[in-house]
Amino acid sequence: MPLDLADLLPELDPSDPNSTVKAFAANSAFRAAEWEELTTEENPYRRPVRPDDLDWLDYGKPMPAAKSLKLSALLGHRMLRNVYDTGLLYLPPVPGPAAVDDGAAFYGARNRVLGALAGPILERHLFTLLDGEYKPLDSADPEVLRREIRDYHESRVAQPGRALAVAGATKDRKASATFLLLQLSAFLPAARAAVGRAALGEYDEAHPGARVQLLDQYRNWADAQGRYRTLLEAAGLRPGAAAYWQLYLGTSLGRGNLLHHLSGDREKYPEFLGALLHQQIDEAADGARFAAVLEDGLGLRTDLFDALDPLSADRLDARLDSLLTPLTALHGPEAVHRFHRGFSDARWFAALWDTDLADQLAWADSIELHREKAERISRHIDDSGIEVDLDTFVESHEETSTTHVHNEHRLVMVERGQMHFWNNVTHKIAFGEGDKVLIPVSRLHGSTVLSGECTYHQPIIPEEMYRQF
């Protein structure tokens, strides 16, 4: 049935951008997860968002950088990826009624219209912070830009990111390698899809060779699908968009979303090429390291990263010239600053991702330690008579908490009943009466109730007390 746009008007309040975001998130394909939907390998459209949380999150204004690892960022990037992906073709590997229903909701006219309206609101909320983080070049001289990019390339080759170092030092290497692979699956395919989107058009006379470069990168990804699938299988995973949606960090989604944002806005072509060059440098610097961590944890040495045509140091200057020189002819000296802006924004997101992933891996690998800390903090609160804010939940059998992060440090304390707590596909953690765990701010997790009913409490731990323990 054709969509009557007037049907949307009662839901949308022009003075409240949140009404548009809420209307988009109300799509049935984005509903909160149920117990059997912890993973969705056979349904590329099922993408839980936790829409109930939108009642108290504000997407009507830009998000400060201090909240870039908190809940509005995670849910915002989930929703924004859904906006971008409605313009791409995804097919379920196995036909089924759930995929049919969710696919109709995902690709329906209503969702596409609401996505077109919600997208700019989410982009403003999630990306405006980059204005304050950006450090402009001192000069529009291309050589100044070249030196900064060379220096960055050398530093990335010389030192691994913190996340890879943490992954290689964890006790449970398989769990860490699996979680790392999940994060790669959240942004590597998205980055290539953004490249494919950017390649469309007719611009060869103005920018010779650029379209072929972009198409080659997309084709390399398509040609490498066998290697990608083999790598996933080594971890017991399957390919497919959103297959492990609930375990994608907000920063993993954000890295792909930035490239989608820049490639979809045709006025940001120079910024997109700068961000793309960063992506190529980052992959080249870390490809062998990723492969080593994955081999250590999964027992398979992959050549996936070699197949993606990594950008070596001796090709860096030529690649930069091929992208930048035609841009300066089109836009003058401004092109240097715009290219640098895209490069810098992608660099900022990559650094945030490295911090987020490193902290997540370290926490997930030390759950027993955080159970002990929870006991000590709980005793300290009781013995000292300290009053802290407290949320209490009473949930029924199979009630599931879609994965999320908290904006503050919390304890989880089970008073009665049993539940599964989870932060990876590799295992679930059983909690029963009296069990406790400390969940630091911004750590991704979810839960499912196993008993007929479960009562649990979440004391909010002040920063000073958290640091004390």
Buried (B, 14 or more C-beta within 10 A) or exposed (E): EEBEEEEBEEEBEEEEBBBBBBBBBBBBBBBBBBEEBBBBBBBBBBBBBBBEBBEEBEBBEBBEBEBBBBBBBBBBBBBBBBBBBBBBEBEBBEEEEBBEBBBEBBBBEBBBBBBEBBBEBBBBBBBBBBEEBEEEBEEBEBEBBBEBBBEBBEEBBEEBBBBBBBBBEBEBBBBBBBBBBBBBBBBBBBBBBBBBBBBEEEBEEEBEEBBEBBBBBBBBBEEBEEBBBBBBEBBEBBBBBBBBBBBBBBBBBBBBBBBBBBBBEEEBBBBBBBBBBBBBBBBBBBBBBBBBBBBBBBEBEBEBBEBBBBBEEEBBEEBBEBBBEBBBEEBEEEBBBBBBBBBBBBBBBBBBBBBBBBBBBBBBBBBEEBBBBBBEBBEEBEEEEEEEEEEEBEBEBEBBBBBBBBBBBBBBBBEEBBBBBBBBBBBBBEBEEEBBBBBBBBBBBBBBBBBEEBBBBBBBBEEEBBEEB
